[in-house]
């Protein structure tokens, strides 16, 4: 496949005709346009299937409840192209490893179970029975259960995830590394510490009631485009949208609604952000601290003049603790530190504070621009501090809203995919299933990779995902996975992780979200949970491409049956009727009473949120202010060393997580290429480079490991000086495995200390 690289600045708004054109192109490219048009009419609808893309909520009222990237995800999954045995006879694993990520997944759907043959360096067909027996053989040969890692992607359904964690705990391990460990772990941990619940406190319709929405570190135009509808509608009715984002992103500036004929066919569009601030990478905590410092000054001035202060004193007194410690920390923070760290002026932060002050109802929303730093928990808690001061929790149109990535990553955690399971979860499983689950914490994703490198892990089973491409420090990650005795990947399409094999390796082909799931009791549906704690039923409509594809739930049940047998639980009976799984969920997890009946509710049902009801399940029963100081540096591991640039990794517009739909990044004006780095024009000049010159990027770290990517095209972009951005997984080799968030083990993919040098070698070993 040939692509013609070019840079053409995008002049239009996000959405509009460009979005419709891209959607049409992907539907046609799937080779079954009519079926995929029908599919798209069933996306995010009652009696339809949940979009396999992002976790944004659904209002179930629009005729078209999908976005451009959702259409890409559906068409990408629902292709009729399939990989058969002949493909793997023609391609060795070594040859496939040299191909691009785009090439690998573009080949089509996996259609039969495969086992790696080290002698031929090829995958070859294996029966399901033999595959399950091989897994059982390896697991029965382990010295202890913690030599097993059970990785989970955020696309796995509630039913599959619940069985997966139950199997792992009956086997004897809490090793459940998952994609959440690499993205929103700080949101869950920080919110639990602040308000007792690790989820957002708002409903989707709160966006229609908010007077101001503060957006931190996220790019919805690419990562969750349906959010733009909520932001646009809020802006149209007069709400202030205040954005803090390092890069200037078109989706946060202007949006043309593809469902509005006038905006589809003309240049007409609507503004999103009323104010757009570009902090330094890692500067969001300082920016919020600066807002609070300005608001505290006004609060005290008003009190001194005999007026009511700004803060909600009644809310603070009734529902919070440690406010005095927090305000003392604010007083101790100098403006110069705030300005230096945030990269924003005192005037800008006072302006943002004034907008906040004038709003009665405020939503604060964020994504991985906040959560992938060393001090991310403290940043999340600083955002919570701001909201607590003004009582912006538990009332309509206000609250805290972390925006998750994959469509069921929040549901996975609710189902028990958690390496640090709460005691209540384990107690519920023990009482209901009559076994004693392990109590010691298991491994997060980074901890799992470190354990593999030490030789402490022998088997990796991955329920979806693309761990080798998603994880940091690519060379060390690949080395870790290769040290396993067995790697098992449950997947819809071929990806890079399948080419990083253990001594033995299996690929097990699974159904996608779009496909009918027929089991012994008939057609089945699964459920997922969105970012607003709404649980939806999802039932595919397409016939499977191959009779040898199985559902994730059936595959997990098959593994459990082969490994554990049926003495404690009839796994195959559960695989035959997902309603039985939901009965077990209802019996062991809070919020799921009468689960099967509630799945019939149009639009799904709300799990509830104690903090939104002003019940704070912290140890004190109160919401807790955090008095954390601003960090002295983003990189204490290399304190004293000059860091020329801080790099963040990010997605292109033709990408969802590690899935590369195409080689374009339309809104940033990049076409036909991915080895690019965005840089401020002044930084280019200082380096003696011109726009488009090639550079090598090298990580500065304390372990003397050479981490470098070569031949990246430097593109002048609207980004603060000293900050860089580039796509992952291409720049994942630069993120040290040992650089992770305090209290989260989340890779610091949004703050990587690097230097740039003129490229020495522009050749690439990837074949597109």
VOGU-3710 file (C-alpha; in Angstrom, 3 decimals, decimal comma):
1> xxxxxxxxxx> 0,000/0,000/0,000  1,428/3,330/-1,077  0,781/6,637/0,645  1,829/10,064/-0,583  3,061/12,068/2,397  2,092/15,722/2,565  1,472/18,529/5,025  -1,605/20,631/4,249  -2,915/22,804/7,098  -6,594/22,063/7,661
11> xxxxxxxxxx> -8,745/25,179/7,363  -12,221/23,790/8,074  -14,063/23,066/11,285  -14,101/19,646/12,904  -17,001/17,515/11,689  -18,972/18,755/8,703  -18,385/17,551/5,165  -14,899/16,227/5,929  -16,336/13,919/8,554  -19,088/12,679/6,243
21> xxxxxxxxxx> -16,624/12,089/3,400  -14,289/10,081/5,644  -17,202/8,047/7,031  -18,403/7,213/3,520  -14,919/6,211/2,406  -14,471/3,767/5,280  -17,926/2,250/4,815  -17,210/1,638/1,127  -13,742/0,270/1,831  -15,222/-2,433/4,068
31> xxxxxxxxxx> -16,479/-4,154/0,869  -19,998/-4,456/2,295  -21,338/-0,921/2,181  -25,050/-1,769/2,428  -24,586/-3,951/5,511  -22,421/-1,370/7,220  -24,948/1,383/6,573  -27,467/-0,871/8,296  -24,945/-1,488/11,053  -24,473/2,229/11,657
41> xxxxxxxxxx> -28,211/2,721/12,037  -28,095/0,169/14,880  -25,104/1,679/16,698  -25,855/2,893/20,233  -29,556/2,095/19,901  -31,917/-0,054/21,929  -31,884/-3,577/20,467  -28,691/-2,636/18,659  -25,014/-2,842/19,542  -22,798/-0,481/21,489
51> xxxxxxxxxx> -20,133/1,295/19,455  -16,810/-0,559/19,778  -15,008/2,797/19,953  -15,067/5,260/22,823  -16,922/5,289/26,138  -18,891/8,502/25,608  -22,542/8,243/26,634  -25,559/7,880/24,344  -28,805/9,855/24,385  -30,540/7,291/22,096
61> xxxxxxxxxx> -32,640/10,064/20,515  -30,768/10,849/17,290  -31,274/8,966/14,039  -27,492/8,750/13,702  -25,910/7,949/17,074  -22,386/7,498/15,764  -19,455/9,696/14,824  -16,784/9,481/12,147  -14,455/7,423/14,319  -17,299/5,168/15,419
71> xxxxxxxxxx> -18,055/4,516/11,752  -14,397/3,655/11,204  -14,461/1,230/14,136  -17,652/-0,481/12,927  -16,514/-0,742/9,297  -13,024/-1,869/10,347  -14,489/-4,685/12,417  -17,268/-5,675/10,007  -15,050/-6,249/6,980  -15,529/-9,435/4,970
81> xxxxxxxxxx> -11,780/-9,816/4,496  -10,506/-12,817/6,406  -7,151/-14,402/7,212  -6,957/-18,092/6,399  -4,287/-20,738/6,781  -2,834/-19,871/3,370  -1,938/-16,367/4,570  0,119/-17,708/7,434  1,765/-20,299/5,189  2,978/-17,418/3,011
91> xxxxxxxxxx> 4,138/-15,115/5,822  6,608/-15,953/8,544  6,325/-14,160/11,857  9,651/-12,458/11,164  8,290/-11,129/7,877  5,043/-9,946/9,451  6,989/-8,211/12,216  8,551/-5,958/9,565  5,149/-4,758/8,385  3,453/-1,640/9,711
101> xxxxxxxxxx> 0,672/-1,802/12,278  -1,683/-0,532/9,581  -0,743/-3,376/7,236  -1,249/-6,042/9,895  -4,799/-5,107/10,839  -5,791/-4,214/7,267  -5,436/-7,869/6,258  -8,822/-8,671/7,788  -10,408/-10,809/10,463  -8,864/-13,798/12,175
111> xxxxxxxxxx> -11,006/-16,817/11,307  -9,497/-19,856/13,058  -7,427/-20,708/16,149  -3,688/-20,601/15,476  -0,588/-21,968/17,208  2,921/-20,697/16,665  5,460/-23,173/15,292  8,943/-22,009/16,281  10,628/-24,363/13,809  8,853/-22,872/10,775
121> xxxxxxxxxx> 8,381/-19,401/12,347  4,766/-19,515/11,251  1,313/-19,773/12,762  -0,668/-22,874/11,812  -4,280/-23,955/12,539  -5,118/-25,739/15,781  -8,461/-27,026/17,037  -10,269/-25,271/19,865  -10,058/-28,410/21,998  -6,302/-28,679/21,482
131> xxxxxxxxxx> -5,830/-24,951/22,169  -7,686/-25,168/25,486  -5,755/-28,311/26,413  -2,453/-26,554/25,693  -3,406/-23,650/27,976  -4,395/-26,080/30,729  -1,103/-27,940/30,343  0,903/-24,746/30,810  -1,169/-23,488/33,749  -1,087/-26,819/35,540
141> xxxxxxxxxx> 2,704/-26,755/35,204  3,158/-23,426/37,008  4,934/-23,322/40,341  2,336/-20,878/41,693  -0,742/-19,056/40,349  1,029/-15,685/40,249  3,137/-16,890/37,335  0,020/-16,151/35,257  -0,889/-12,677/33,956  -4,449/-12,023/32,740
151> xxxxxxxxxx> -4,443/-8,854/30,628  -7,707/-7,168/29,597  -8,628/-4,676/26,890  -11,303/-2,050/27,521  -13,502/-3,487/24,772  -14,286/-6,721/26,615  -17,930/-6,974/27,692  -19,120/-7,047/31,281  -20,025/-10,716/30,959  -16,629/-11,757/29,558
161> xxxxxxxxxx> -14,760/-9,592/32,080  -16,692/-10,993/35,021  -15,976/-14,589/33,997  -12,334/-13,692/33,339  -11,723/-12,259/36,802  -13,664/-15,095/38,411  -11,535/-17,674/36,587  -8,325/-15,886/37,608  -9,305/-15,675/41,267  -10,478/-19,285/41,394
171> xxxxxxxxxx> -7,109/-20,189/39,872  -5,475/-18,163/42,645  -4,197/-14,821/41,311  -5,045/-11,119/41,334  -2,727/-10,467/38,390  -5,144/-8,443/36,242  -3,096/-5,890/34,322  -5,363/-3,946/31,998  -5,500/-0,968/29,662  -6,863/1,238/32,460
181> xxxxxxxxxx> -3,490/0,893/34,200  -1,997/2,781/31,263  -4,537/5,595/30,961  -7,080/6,605/33,645  -5,687/4,910/36,750  -5,027/8,339/38,272  -8,661/9,320/37,776  -9,913/6,311/39,712  -7,295/6,582/42,451  -7,497/10,348/42,814
191> xxxxxxxxxx> -11,279/10,479/42,893  -11,468/7,641/45,425  -9,142/9,573/47,711  -11,079/12,810/47,229  -14,729/11,745/47,064  -14,725/7,991/47,745  -15,826/6,930/44,245  -13,425/6,399/41,345  -15,910/7,430/38,669  -17,368/10,636/37,329
201> xxxxxxxxxx> -20,282/12,193/39,207  -22,349/13,562/36,323  -24,963/12,407/33,818  -24,764/13,109/30,097  -27,648/15,578/30,324  -25,702/17,684/32,850  -23,856/19,175/29,858  -27,174/20,741/28,843  -27,434/22,473/32,232  -23,882/23,644/32,945
211> xxxxxxxxxx> -22,995/27,347/32,904  -19,317/26,582/32,342  -17,371/23,512/31,271  -13,641/23,361/31,965  -11,845/20,906/29,666  -8,393/19,710/30,731  -5,943/17,667/28,659  -8,201/16,054/26,090  -8,899/16,179/22,373  -12,495/15,028/21,813
221> xxxxxxxxxx> -12,412/15,791/18,074  -10,257/12,695/17,602  -10,666/10,608/20,741  -14,400/10,871/21,511  -16,045/12,985/18,775  -19,618/12,595/20,065  -18,546/14,774/22,992  -18,320/17,662/20,520  -22,109/17,582/20,152  -22,512/18,084/23,909
231> xxxxxxxxxx> -19,922/20,867/23,982  -21,364/22,577/20,896  -24,914/22,533/22,256  -23,669/23,939/25,565  -21,762/26,707/23,784  -24,748/27,543/21,586  -26,947/28,187/24,610  -24,312/30,443/26,180  -22,231/28,180/28,423  -18,538/29,058/28,649
241> xxxxxxxxxx> -16,234/26,304/27,382  -12,765/26,867/28,841  -10,067/24,622/27,412  -6,630/23,838/28,814  -4,762/21,814/26,186  -1,128/21,982/25,155  -1,749/21,609/21,432  -4,152/23,769/19,495  -6,781/21,231/18,370  -9,414/22,009/15,745
251> xxxxxxxxxx> -12,118/19,983/17,483  -11,853/22,252/20,530  -12,070/25,386/18,405  -14,858/24,935/15,849  -17,340/22,171/15,079  -19,745/21,731/12,164  -22,513/19,264/12,972  -22,610/16,606/10,201  -26,312/16,066/11,020  -27,126/19,720/10,286
261> xxxxxxxxxx> -27,668/20,112/6,489  -26,623/23,776/6,526  -23,370/23,044/8,340  -22,753/19,958/6,235  -22,991/21,780/2,903  -21,639/25,241/3,795  -18,666/26,633/5,756  -20,999/27,438/8,662  -19,862/26,063/12,014  -20,084/26,857/15,708
271> xxxxxxxxxx> -17,449/27,845/18,197  -16,554/25,389/20,946  -14,083/27,071/23,305  -14,700/30,601/24,517  -11,179/30,574/26,013  -8,315/28,339/24,933  -5,203/28,129/27,127  -2,104/26,138/26,179  -0,258/25,040/29,328  3,054/23,260/29,359
281> xxxxxxxxxx> 2,878/19,488/29,475  2,307/18,542/33,104  1,235/22,099/33,939  -2,468/21,495/34,565  -2,114/21,158/38,335  -0,298/24,490/38,479  -2,965/26,073/36,275  -5,759/24,947/38,601  -3,729/26,028/41,636  -3,378/29,463/40,040
291> xxxxxxxxxx> -7,139/29,703/39,509  -7,758/28,761/43,134  -5,168/31,290/44,345  -6,973/34,058/42,450  -10,385/32,896/43,692  -9,131/32,671/47,285  -7,911/36,263/47,050  -11,359/37,428/45,883  -13,083/35,283/48,518  -11,117/36,907/51,324
301> xxxxxxxxxx> -11,514/40,386/49,898  -15,285/39,998/49,801  -15,334/38,711/53,359  -13,180/41,641/54,495  -15,710/44,017/52,926  -18,520/42,384/54,902  -19,969/40,373/52,035  -20,457/36,641/51,625  -17,358/34,894/50,367  -17,121/33,058/47,058
311> xxxxxxxxxx> -16,795/29,558/48,458  -19,748/27,371/49,429  -19,039/27,464/53,157  -22,081/25,348/54,039  -21,072/22,578/51,631  -17,483/22,693/52,889  -18,561/22,471/56,531  -21,083/19,668/56,011  -19,319/17,494/53,485  -15,546/18,034/53,525
321> xxxxxxxxxx> -12,435/17,881/55,656  -8,927/19,396/55,552  -9,881/22,589/53,704  -7,644/24,651/56,006  -4,622/22,543/55,098  -5,386/22,936/51,410  -5,805/26,717/51,574  -2,552/26,944/53,509  -0,877/25,048/50,657  -2,402/27,508/48,174
331> xxxxxxxxxx> -1,056/30,448/50,199  2,379/28,822/50,263  2,465/28,451/46,466  4,118/31,455/44,839  2,748/32,940/41,638  6,138/32,628/39,994  6,150/28,854/40,501  2,614/28,637/39,132  3,493/30,669/36,046  6,764/28,841/35,391
341> xxxxxxxxxx> 5,237/25,397/35,730  1,931/26,025/33,965  3,425/28,064/31,155  0,472/30,449/31,484  0,529/34,033/32,688  -1,011/35,196/35,946  -3,415/37,296/33,869  -4,613/34,248/31,924  -5,222/32,272/35,096  -7,071/35,171/36,718
351> xxxxxxxxxx> -9,219/35,400/33,593  -10,078/31,705/33,818  -10,828/32,112/37,526  -13,254/34,942/36,766  -15,161/32,754/34,305  -15,368/30,020/36,922  -16,500/32,498/39,572  -19,339/33,786/37,396  -20,763/30,319/36,707  -23,333/28,813/39,034
361> xxxxxxxxxx> -22,933/25,275/37,686  -19,547/23,987/36,523  -18,388/20,696/35,016  -14,681/19,827/35,028  -13,746/17,168/32,500  -10,380/15,641/31,634  -8,610/12,774/29,910  -5,079/11,427/29,520  -3,428/14,819/29,186  -3,968/14,922/32,954
371> xxxxxxxxxx> -3,485/11,273/33,895  -0,198/10,259/32,229  2,245/12,234/34,391  4,192/11,421/37,538  1,991/13,753/39,627  -1,328/12,799/37,993  -3,167/11,747/41,163  -2,384/15,121/42,705  -3,591/16,845/39,532  -6,902/14,978/39,609
381> xxxxxxxxxx> -7,267/15,834/43,277  -6,483/19,499/42,565  -9,378/19,583/40,091  -11,555/17,970/42,758  -10,362/20,586/45,285  -11,601/23,376/43,014  -15,015/21,765/42,632  -15,338/21,069/46,361  -14,646/24,698/47,280  -17,711/25,734/45,315
391> xxxxxxxxxx> -19,953/22,763/46,103  -19,924/21,752/42,442  -20,765/18,117/43,186  -24,199/16,620/43,656  -26,214/19,252/41,822  -27,563/19,310/38,238  -25,218/20,706/35,617  -22,116/20,338/37,787  -19,550/17,748/38,751  -16,442/15,793/37,846
401> xxxxxxxxxx> -16,157/13,984/34,509  -13,133/11,862/33,585  -13,675/10,787/29,972  -12,623/7,172/29,521  -11,180/5,641/26,393  -12,414/2,267/25,166  -16,120/1,552/25,294  -16,138/-0,665/28,381  -12,940/0,175/30,212  -15,019/1,501/33,128
411> xxxxxxxxxx> -17,194/-1,611/33,088  -14,141/-3,873/33,242  -13,148/-2,306/36,537  -16,718/-2,518/37,852  -16,703/-6,242/37,018  -13,560/-6,822/39,084  -10,728/-6,426/36,585  -8,569/-4,885/39,273  -5,131/-5,907/40,488  -5,939/-4,258/43,826
421> xxxxxxxxxx> -9,457/-5,589/44,409  -11,551/-4,049/47,189  -12,316/-6,359/50,092  -16,069/-6,053/49,436  -15,627/-7,553/45,964  -13,618/-10,491/47,261  -16,017/-11,042/50,155  -18,945/-11,142/47,746  -17,254/-13,658/45,470  -16,227/-15,820/48,425
431> xxxxxxxxxx> -19,720/-15,948/49,909  -21,513/-16,599/46,637  -19,152/-19,100/45,002  -17,855/-20,749/48,204  -14,120/-20,346/47,659  -11,443/-18,140/49,186  -10,067/-15,701/46,614  -6,492/-14,442/46,930  -6,179/-11,237/48,950  -2,676/-10,017/48,081
441> xxxxxxxxxx> -2,445/-7,307/45,396  -1,586/-8,481/41,919  0,313/-6,813/39,083  -0,574/-3,701/37,131  0,546/-3,614/33,503  3,960/-2,106/34,225  4,456/-4,445/37,193  3,492/-7,413/34,999  6,086/-6,484/32,380  8,730/-6,052/35,068
451> xxxxxxxxxx> 7,826/-9,481/36,472  8,161/-11,011/33,002  11,604/-9,441/32,617  12,635/-11,017/35,929  11,388/-14,415/34,769  8,670/-14,506/37,429  5,834/-14,910/34,893  5,414/-17,934/32,641  2,019/-17,417/30,956  0,340/-14,318/29,516
461> xxxxxxxxxx> -3,305/-14,460/28,420  -4,632/-11,291/26,781  -8,379/-10,766/26,491  -8,204/-8,399/23,524  -5,894/-5,449/23,161  -2,432/-5,035/21,704  -0,143/-5,014/24,709  3,153/-4,926/22,812  2,095/-1,789/20,926  0,253/-0,107/23,804
471> xxxxxxxxxx> 2,873/-0,521/26,522  5,877/1,790/27,002  9,559/1,102/26,405  8,895/-1,051/23,346  12,194/-2,942/23,272  11,931/-3,918/26,956  8,220/-4,728/26,615  8,908/-7,063/23,713  11,768/-8,689/25,590  9,474/-9,220/28,586
481> xxxxxxxxxx> 6,728/-10,903/26,555  9,227/-13,150/24,765  10,398/-14,539/28,109  6,988/-16,169/28,698  6,514/-19,880/28,158  3,073/-19,296/26,614  1,338/-16,235/25,200  -2,364/-16,356/24,343  -4,169/-13,583/22,477  -7,960/-13,430/22,121
491> xxxxxxxxxx> -8,446/-11,093/19,168  -10,505/-10,057/16,163  -7,586/-9,019/13,936  -3,865/-9,585/13,611  -1,754/-7,086/15,531  1,826/-6,552/16,652  1,442/-8,406/19,952  0,776/-11,649/18,062  4,253/-11,392/16,549  5,978/-11,072/19,945
501> xxxxxxxxxx> 5,612/-14,694/20,978  6,518/-16,704/24,009  8,139/-20,098/23,560  4,617/-21,270/22,736  1,855/-19,002/21,442  -1,824/-19,075/20,508  -4,118/-16,652/18,682  -7,801/-17,299/19,401  -10,276/-15,615/17,003  -13,220/-13,885/18,616
511> xxxxxxxxxx> -16,484/-12,320/17,518  -16,706/-8,544/17,368  -19,318/-6,220/18,846  -21,150/-6,082/15,490  -21,729/-9,846/15,142  -24,505/-12,176/16,229  -23,546/-14,337/19,178  -25,442/-17,633/19,036  -24,989/-20,031/21,958  -26,812/-23,183/23,042
521> xxxxxxxxxx> -29,816/-21,234/24,376  -30,017/-18,949/21,350  -28,950/-15,420/20,489  -27,093/-13,611/23,285  -26,487/-9,986/24,166  -23,745/-8,504/26,324  -23,558/-5,314/28,360  -21,130/-2,404/28,649  -20,771/0,630/30,927  -20,055/4,132/29,619
531> xxxxxxxxxx> -18,263/7,084/31,243  -21,503/8,152/32,949  -22,081/4,824/34,759  -24,884/3,876/32,366  -25,097/0,160/31,563  -26,333/-0,713/28,052  -27,254/-3,979/26,360  -25,414/-4,685/23,109  -26,465/-7,295/20,534  -24,712/-7,758/17,190
541> xxxxxxxxxx> -26,527/-8,053/13,875  -24,018/-9,508/11,404  -23,380/-13,215/10,794  -19,856/-14,239/11,863  -17,296/-14,435/9,087  -16,253/-17,930/10,186  -17,881/-20,799/12,051  -14,617/-21,126/14,007  -14,867/-17,690/15,594  -16,135/-17,747/19,191
551> xxxxxxxxxx> -17,328/-15,037/21,535  -14,978/-13,699/24,187  -17,309/-15,072/26,841  -17,274/-18,541/25,307  -13,481/-18,493/24,967  -12,962/-17,500/28,600  -15,427/-20,191/29,683  -13,618/-22,752/27,533  -10,267/-21,909/29,129  -11,751/-22,050/32,629
561> xxxxxxxxxx> -13,435/-25,387/31,923  -10,182/-26,886/30,667  -8,125/-25,546/33,576  -10,493/-25,740/36,555  -13,125/-28,258/35,507  -16,790/-28,034/36,582  -16,654/-29,089/40,210  -17,200/-25,542/41,507  -18,906/-23,983/38,511  -20,293/-25,188/35,182
571> xxxxxxxxxx> -18,457/-22,757/32,942  -19,897/-24,121/29,710  -23,436/-23,716/31,013  -22,669/-20,042/31,656  -21,263/-19,715/28,138  -24,518/-21,108/26,791  -26,714/-18,538/28,566  -25,293/-15,098/29,421  -28,362/-14,389/31,530  -26,928/-16,832/34,096
581> xxxxxxxxxx> -23,716/-14,783/34,230  -25,750/-11,646/34,852  -27,531/-13,417/37,717  -24,139/-14,079/39,326  -23,149/-10,443/38,748  -26,373/-9,295/40,419  -25,663/-11,538/43,399  -22,111/-10,324/43,955  -21,798/-6,699/42,772  -23,647/-3,642/44,113
591> xxxxxxxxxx> -25,945/-1,765/41,742  -26,884/-4,761/39,578  -30,011/-6,024/41,325  -32,509/-7,420/38,821  -29,812/-7,115/36,159  -31,499/-9,114/33,394  -34,778/-7,210/33,596  -33,080/-3,817/33,764  -31,188/-4,571/30,552  -34,527/-4,184/28,766
601> xxxxxxxxxx> -34,789/-0,518/29,784  -34,410/1,724/26,692  -31,140/3,618/26,923  -29,815/1,378/29,672  -29,821/1,910/33,415  -27,806/4,031/35,825  -25,564/2,265/38,332  -25,641/5,192/40,714  -22,852/7,200/42,304  -22,653/7,736/46,046
611> xxxxxxxxxx> -20,640/10,964/45,745  -23,231/12,437/43,382  -25,719/11,841/46,210  -23,312/13,547/48,651  -22,436/10,226/50,305  -18,666/10,175/50,451  -17,326/6,669/51,067  -13,882/7,806/52,225  -12,520/6,578/55,581  -13,874/9,739/57,232
621> xxxxxxxxxx> -17,225/9,789/55,434  -16,338/13,239/54,057  -14,880/14,494/50,818  -11,195/15,126/51,399  -9,228/18,149/50,227  -5,665/17,432/49,143  -2,903/19,752/50,327  -0,238/18,415/47,954  2,431/20,875/46,865  3,177/21,476/43,216
631> xxxxxxxxxx> 5,994/19,198/42,037  9,448/20,723/41,940  10,074/19,006/38,611  8,373/16,574/36,254  11,551/14,499/36,250  12,977/14,027/39,767  14,783/10,913/38,521  17,108/13,144/36,479  17,030/16,217/38,730  19,723/18,709/37,804
641> xxxxxxxxxx> 19,943/17,550/34,189  18,888/20,057/31,534  15,807/18,825/29,657  15,582/20,564/26,267  12,110/19,246/25,434  9,169/17,485/27,024  7,379/15,092/24,659  3,848/13,729/24,781  2,624/10,755/22,765  -0,835/11,017/21,208
651> xxxxxxxxxx> -3,217/9,577/18,620  -3,741/10,651/15,035  -7,253/11,203/13,719  -7,130/7,923/11,750  -6,392/5,964/14,896  -8,119/4,559/17,949  -5,714/3,442/20,645  -3,280/1,168/18,793  -5,624/0,505/15,844  -4,410/2,463/12,810
661> xxxxxxxxxx> -7,308/2,986/10,386  -5,242/5,051/7,951  -2,158/7,229/7,620  -3,825/10,661/7,848  -4,319/13,132/10,696  -6,737/15,469/8,951  -7,308/18,105/11,623  -3,557/18,553/12,186  -2,903/18,676/8,427  -0,765/15,533/8,235
671> xxxxxxxxxx> -1,379/13,072/5,387  0,149/9,746/4,389  2,676/9,538/7,224  3,064/8,973/10,955  6,769/9,500/11,735  6,330/13,179/12,575  6,991/15,367/15,613  5,088/18,604/16,293  7,304/21,486/17,461  7,035/25,243/17,991
681> xxxxxxxxxx> 8,577/27,290/15,104  10,886/29,109/17,526  12,314/25,786/18,680  12,962/24,786/15,088  14,886/28,016/14,532  16,927/27,569/17,715  17,961/24,112/16,530  18,934/25,471/13,133  16,226/23,369/11,473  13,577/24,102/8,899
691> xxxxxxxxxx> 9,985/22,962/8,844  10,017/19,404/7,468  13,607/18,540/8,360  14,221/15,081/9,789  15,303/14,605/13,401  16,203/11,819/15,797  14,489/11,864/19,200  16,340/10,511/22,225  15,140/10,041/25,798  17,118/11,497/28,696
701> xxxxxxxxxx> 16,952/9,038/31,577  19,034/7,758/34,473  19,482/4,091/33,492  21,858/4,481/30,520  19,464/2,568/28,228  19,560/3,913/24,675  16,008/4,964/23,783  15,905/6,641/20,389  13,637/6,848/17,349  15,066/8,058/14,069
711> xxxxxxxxxx> 14,091/10,044/11,036  11,015/11,878/12,300  9,817/14,865/10,289  9,731/18,040/12,419  6,505/19,934/11,728  5,966/23,497/12,904  2,794/23,588/14,997  0,888/25,702/17,506  2,363/24,194/20,659  4,186/26,002/23,497
721> xxxxxxxxxx> 7,979/26,286/23,170  9,819/23,434/24,843  6,924/21,010/24,268  6,722/18,313/21,602  4,088/15,833/20,450  4,319/12,676/18,336  2,177/9,632/17,620  2,184/6,345/19,458  2,975/3,500/19,149  5,808/4,912/17,029
731> xxxxxxxxxx> 7,236/6,866/19,990  6,455/4,345/22,739  10,115/3,214/22,585  10,959/6,567/24,201  8,830/6,091/27,342  10,891/4,388/30,078  9,169/1,472/31,769  10,467/2,888/35,057  8,826/6,289/34,480  5,319/6,051/35,897
741> xxxxxxxxxx> 2,826/7,973/37,977  3,112/8,122/41,742  0,583/5,665/43,158  -0,600/4,473/39,737  2,219/2,787/37,779  0,707/4,539/34,741  3,421/5,265/32,149  4,232/8,971/31,928  3,501/9,079/28,217  2,554/12,771/28,356
751> xxxxxxxxxx> 5,862/13,857/29,892  8,955/12,287/28,364  12,276/14,196/28,670  13,969/14,190/25,266  16,519/15,879/23,050  16,349/16,379/19,275  19,278/16,050/16,889  19,444/16,177/13,081  18,575/12,754/11,693  21,454/10,435/10,955
761> xxxxxxxx> 19,376/7,798/9,187  15,908/8,403/7,746  15,282/4,820/6,634  12,549/2,808/8,340  12,322/-0,961/8,667  8,518/-0,903/8,657  6,752/-1,808/5,402  3,460/0,061/4,973
//
